[in-house]
Amino acid sequence: MYTELFPYGLCPPSLFQEIVRINYLRYEASQALLDYSDVTSLSLRAQESLARIEAFDTRDWAQPGAHFEEWLTIGSIYKHSIAVYCIMSLSSLTILPILSFCPSMRKKLSSHGTLLLRHVKPAMLYMAFRRHLAFPLLVAGVEAIYRSESERYWIEEALTDLGQVTGASSPLKMRALLRRYWQRDEPGWEECFTQPYSLIM
């Protein structure tokens, strides 16, 4: 599917596969919650997915060459954005520990969020990268409910800039969505996305 649908994408294929797994886990978890089914096996699979994401070796994927640093940046952006997505979206469905009750998972989320911003900020300076940063910026925005006003402002400005660069309205819709979410001050993936949205990598 990755080869057929996303030949232009920069997301490393193994990390893209984790997004697919996370999405399916979310579907299974939502069904289990409706049926009051046991989610032990889903929790184990969620932990395994997070472990694979964290074990992803960006330096190995980037490989030495003329553009090693650029590929290293891209690999790092996707690694940390998908880790944040995994933690926030699966903890909200209780198949990863609920963040408010698990300091170790909250610390892990904070670490990935910090590293995501550390890599995505310089990437926004390169025109070739900007078109591929919508998903990482949105994920950073969801995690930014735990961050300062200045960090949120930077994400807003980056999405505004992305809308101008791409000529599309979706970054501005993402910005409006995040503003509403931050104003409610209720952390969580489901609290941000109160209805289905389609995101392009």
C-alpha positions in Angstrom: 0.0 0.0 0.0 2.8 2.4 0.9 4.5 1.9 -2.5 1.3 2.3 -4.4 -0.3 5.2 -2.6 2.6 7.2 -1.1 5.6 7.1 -3.6 6.1 10.8 -2.8 6.1 10.5 0.9 9.1 10.9 3.2 7.9 8.8 6.1 10.1 5.8 6.5 8.2 2.7 5.4 8.6 0.8 8.7 7.2 3.8 10.6 4.3 4.1 8.1 3.5 0.5 8.9 3.3 1.4 12.6 0.8 4.1 11.8 -1.4 1.5 10.0 -1.0 -0.8 13.1 -1.9 2.0 15.5 -5.0 2.9 13.5 -6.2 -0.7 13.5 -5.5 -1.0 17.2 -7.6 2.1 17.7 -10.4 0.4 15.8 -10.1 -2.8 17.8 -9.9 -0.9 21.1 -13.0 1.1 20.4 -14.9 -2.1 19.5 -13.7 -3.8 22.7 -14.7 -0.8 24.8 -18.2 -1.0 23.3 -18.5 -4.7 24.0 -16.7 -4.5 27.4 -14.2 -7.1 26.1 -10.8 -7.8 27.6 -8.1 -5.6 26.1 -5.0 -7.3 27.5 -3.9 -8.6 24.1 -4.4 -5.1 22.6 -2.4 -3.5 25.3 0.5 -5.9 24.6 0.4 -5.1 20.9 0.3 -1.4 21.7 3.4 -1.8 23.9 5.1 -3.7 21.1 4.3 -1.1 18.5 5.7 1.7 20.7 8.8 -0.4 21.4 9.4 -0.8 17.6 8.9 2.9 17.0 11.4 3.8 19.8 13.9 1.2 18.4 13.8 2.7 14.9 17.4 3.7 14.1 17.3 7.0 12.2 21.0 7.0 11.5 20.8 3.6 9.9 17.8 4.6 7.8 19.3 7.9 6.7 22.6 6.1 5.6 25.8 8.0 4.9 25.8 10.3 1.8 25.6 13.8 0.6 22.2 14.5 2.2 22.7 12.4 5.4 21.8 15.2 7.8 18.6 16.1 5.9 17.4 12.5 5.9 18.4 12.1 9.6 16.2 15.1 10.4 13.2 13.7 8.4 13.6 10.3 10.1 13.8 11.9 13.5 10.7 14.0 12.9 8.6 11.0 11.8 10.0 8.7 14.6 9.0 11.2 17.4 5.7 12.3 15.8 4.6 8.7 15.4 5.7 7.9 19.0 3.6 10.9 20.3 0.7 9.7 18.1 1.0 6.2 19.5 1.1 7.2 23.1 -1.6 9.8 23.0 -4.1 8.0 20.8 -3.7 4.6 22.5 -3.7 5.9 26.0 -6.9 7.7 25.3 -8.5 4.3 24.6 -6.8 2.8 27.7 -4.7 0.2 25.8 -1.6 2.2 26.9 -1.4 3.5 30.4 -3.6 6.6 31.0 -1.2 9.6 31.0 -2.7 11.3 34.1 -2.1 8.1 36.1 1.2 7.0 34.8 4.2 9.4 35.3 6.6 7.1 33.4 4.4 7.2 30.2 3.9 10.9 30.7 7.6 11.4 30.9 8.1 9.3 27.7 5.5 11.4 25.9 7.2 14.6 27.0 10.6 13.4 25.8 9.3 12.5 22.3 7.4 15.8 22.2 10.5 17.8 23.0 12.6 15.9 20.4 9.8 16.3 17.8 9.9 20.1 18.2 13.7 20.2 18.3 13.8 18.6 14.8 10.7 20.1 13.2 11.6 23.7 13.9 14.8 23.7 11.7 13.0 21.6 9.1 10.5 24.4 8.6 13.3 26.5 7.2 13.8 24.2 4.2 11.2 24.6 1.4 11.7 21.0 0.3 10.6 19.7 3.8 7.7 22.0 4.5 5.2 20.2 2.3 5.8 17.0 4.3 5.3 18.5 7.8 1.6 18.7 8.2 1.2 15.5 10.2 4.2 16.1 12.5 3.0 19.7 13.2 -0.5 18.5 14.0 0.8 15.8 16.3 3.1 18.3 18.0 0.1 20.6 18.4 -1.9 17.9 20.2 1.0 17.2 22.6 1.5 21.0 23.0 -1.4 21.2 25.4 1.2 20.3 28.0 3.6 23.0 26.7 4.0 26.8 27.0 2.1 29.4 25.2 5.2 30.3 23.2 5.5 26.7 21.8 1.8 26.7 20.9 2.3 30.1 19.1 5.2 28.7 17.1 3.0 25.7 16.0 0.2 28.1 15.0 2.6 30.2 12.9 4.2 27.1 11.3 0.7 25.9 10.2 -0.1 29.4 8.9 3.1 29.3 6.9 2.4 25.8 5.7 -1.0 26.9 4.4 0.7 29.7 2.4 3.4 27.4 1.0 1.0 24.6 -0.1 -1.9 26.9 -1.1 -4.3 24.6 0.8 -6.8 25.3 3.5 -6.1 22.1 5.6 -3.2 23.6 7.7 -5.5 26.5 8.6 -8.2 24.1 9.6 -5.7 22.2 11.7 -4.7 25.5 13.4 -8.3 26.3 14.2 -8.8 22.7 15.6 -5.8 23.1 17.8 -6.8 26.5 19.1 -10.2 25.1 20.2 -8.5 22.1 21.8 -6.0 24.3 23.7 -8.8 26.6 24.9 -10.7 23.7 26.4 -7.6 22.7 28.3 -8.6 19.0 28.4 -5.6 16.9 27.3 -6.1 13.8 25.1 -6.3 12.6 21.6 -10.1 12.1 21.6 -10.6 15.5 23.3 -8.8 17.1 20.3 -10.4 15.1 17.6 -14.1 15.1 18.4 -15.0 13.9 14.9 -13.2 12.0 12.2 -10.6 13.8 10.2 -8.5 12.7 7.2 -4.8 13.5 7.4 -2.3 13.4 4.6 1.3 12.3 5.4 
